[in-house]
Amino acid sequence: MRGQSHRLFILAFAKAQTAAEKKGLACSPGDFAIGQASNLMTRLNGISDEVDAITPPNASVQSAWLGAAGAACSAGLRAEAANAKKPSQAKLDQARAKAHDKLVTTAGKAVSKAEQKGVMFDPEPDPSGFADSVDQLIDETAAALGPI
């Protein structure tokens, strides 16, 4: 699945690059997309590693955390894209905070539900810390894809 995501990112980047070039805008060399896709996969692996470190492993919690992280990444990067097109720090901050809070809430509910079913985590998973890691991934990705 990650290989497919890597290819889709490169194809989408190439499409955007072609559209920009048709408008006379300067673009990065083609290998830039490949490097960015690889860097993004490295950052995503870090998020996945945090989820894999939940002890004991719990499929419901892991699924909820990964799904919520994906939603937060999507919302956060869409907010960054909208801000790049039409800057508004207030709107960006609001959208990013909303994505962060939703991730914390979803991750926390998954942990609570598992604990109600008798799962005893050691150490206790940290939904807020996890959301901070996802925020960092969004920050790093937006910065890497920003103006060159």
C-alpha positions as CSV (number, residue, x, y, z in Angstrom):
1,M,0.0,0.0,0.0
2,R,2.8,2.4,0.8
3,G,4.4,1.8,-2.6
4,Q,1.1,2.7,-4.2
5,S,0.9,5.9,-2.1
6,H,4.5,6.8,-3.2
7,R,3.6,6.4,-6.8
8,L,0.4,8.4,-6.5
9,F,2.2,11.2,-4.8
10,I,4.8,11.4,-7.6
11,L,2.0,11.3,-10.3
12,A,0.1,14.0,-8.5
13,F,3.2,16.1,-8.1
14,A,4.1,15.7,-11.8
15,K,0.6,16.7,-12.8
16,A,0.8,19.8,-10.7
17,Q,4.2,20.6,-12.1
18,T,3.0,20.3,-15.6
19,A,0.0,22.6,-14.9
20,A,2.4,25.2,-13.3
21,E,4.8,25.0,-16.3
22,K,1.9,25.7,-18.7
23,K,1.3,28.9,-16.7
24,G,4.9,29.8,-17.1
25,L,5.8,29.1,-13.5
26,A,9.3,27.8,-12.6
27,C,9.3,24.3,-11.2
28,S,11.6,22.0,-9.3
29,P,13.5,19.3,-11.2
30,G,11.6,16.0,-11.6
31,D,13.8,14.2,-9.0
32,F,12.5,16.7,-6.4
33,A,9.1,14.7,-6.3
34,I,10.9,11.4,-5.8
35,G,12.9,12.8,-2.9
36,Q,9.9,14.4,-1.3
37,A,7.9,11.2,-1.6
38,S,10.8,9.3,0.1
39,N,11.0,11.9,2.8
40,L,7.3,11.8,3.4
41,M,7.4,8.0,3.7
42,T,10.1,8.3,6.3
43,R,8.0,10.7,8.3
44,L,5.0,8.4,8.0
45,N,7.1,5.4,9.2
46,G,7.8,7.4,12.3
47,I,4.1,7.8,13.0
48,S,3.5,4.1,12.3
49,D,6.3,3.2,14.7
50,E,4.6,5.2,17.4
51,V,1.4,3.3,16.9
52,D,3.3,0.0,16.8
53,A,4.9,0.8,20.1
54,I,1.6,0.7,22.0
55,T,1.9,-2.1,24.5
56,P,0.2,-4.5,24.5
57,P,-0.6,-4.3,20.8
58,N,-4.3,-3.6,20.3
59,A,-5.8,-3.8,16.8
60,S,-8.7,-1.5,17.6
61,V,-6.6,1.2,19.1
62,Q,-3.9,0.9,16.4
63,S,-6.6,1.2,13.7
64,A,-8.3,4.2,15.3
65,W,-5.0,6.0,15.8
66,L,-3.8,5.4,12.2
67,G,-7.2,6.4,10.8
68,A,-7.3,9.5,12.9
69,A,-3.7,10.4,12.0
70,G,-4.6,10.0,8.3
71,A,-7.6,12.3,8.7
72,A,-5.5,14.9,10.6
73,C,-2.7,14.8,8.0
74,S,-5.3,15.3,5.2
75,A,-7.0,18.2,7.0
76,G,-3.7,19.8,8.1
77,L,-2.1,19.6,4.6
78,R,-5.3,20.9,3.0
79,A,-5.3,23.8,5.4
80,E,-1.6,24.5,4.5
81,A,-2.5,24.3,0.8
82,A,-5.4,26.8,1.2
83,N,-3.1,29.1,3.2
84,A,-0.4,28.9,0.5
85,K,-3.0,30.0,-2.1
86,K,-4.7,32.6,0.0
87,P,-2.8,33.4,3.2
88,S,-4.8,33.7,6.4
89,Q,-2.9,32.8,9.6
90,A,-6.1,32.8,11.6
91,K,-7.9,30.3,9.3
92,L,-4.8,28.1,9.2
93,D,-4.4,28.1,12.9
94,Q,-8.1,27.3,13.4
95,A,-8.1,24.4,10.8
96,R,-4.9,23.0,12.2
97,A,-6.2,23.2,15.8
98,K,-9.4,21.5,14.8
99,A,-7.5,18.6,13.2
100,H,-5.2,18.3,16.2
101,D,-8.1,18.3,18.7
102,K,-10.1,15.7,16.7
103,L,-7.1,13.4,16.6
104,V,-6.6,13.7,20.4
105,T,-10.2,13.0,21.0
106,T,-10.4,10.0,18.7
107,A,-7.2,8.5,19.9
108,G,-8.2,9.1,23.6
109,K,-11.6,7.5,23.0
110,A,-10.0,4.4,21.5
111,V,-7.7,4.0,24.5
112,S,-10.6,4.5,26.9
113,K,-12.7,1.9,25.1
114,A,-9.9,-0.6,25.2
115,E,-9.3,0.0,28.9
116,Q,-13.0,-0.5,29.6
117,K,-12.7,-3.9,28.0
118,G,-9.8,-4.8,30.4
119,V,-6.7,-3.8,28.4
120,M,-4.0,-2.6,30.6
121,F,-1.5,-0.5,28.6
122,D,2.1,-0.1,29.8
123,P,3.1,2.6,29.3
124,E,-0.2,4.4,29.0
125,P,-0.6,5.6,25.4
126,D,-0.4,9.4,25.0
127,P,-3.0,10.7,22.5
128,S,-1.8,14.3,22.9
129,G,1.8,13.4,22.3
130,F,0.8,11.4,19.3
131,A,-1.1,14.3,17.9
132,D,1.9,16.5,18.4
133,S,4.0,14.0,16.4
134,V,1.4,14.1,13.6
135,D,1.4,18.0,13.7
136,Q,5.2,17.8,13.3
137,L,4.8,15.6,10.3
138,I,2.4,18.1,8.8
139,D,4.7,21.0,9.6
140,E,7.8,19.3,8.1
141,T,5.9,18.2,5.0
142,A,4.4,21.6,4.4
143,A,7.8,23.2,4.8
144,A,9.4,20.8,2.4
145,L,6.8,21.3,-0.2
146,G,6.6,25.1,0.2
147,P,8.3,27.6,-2.1
148,I,11.6,26.5,-3.4
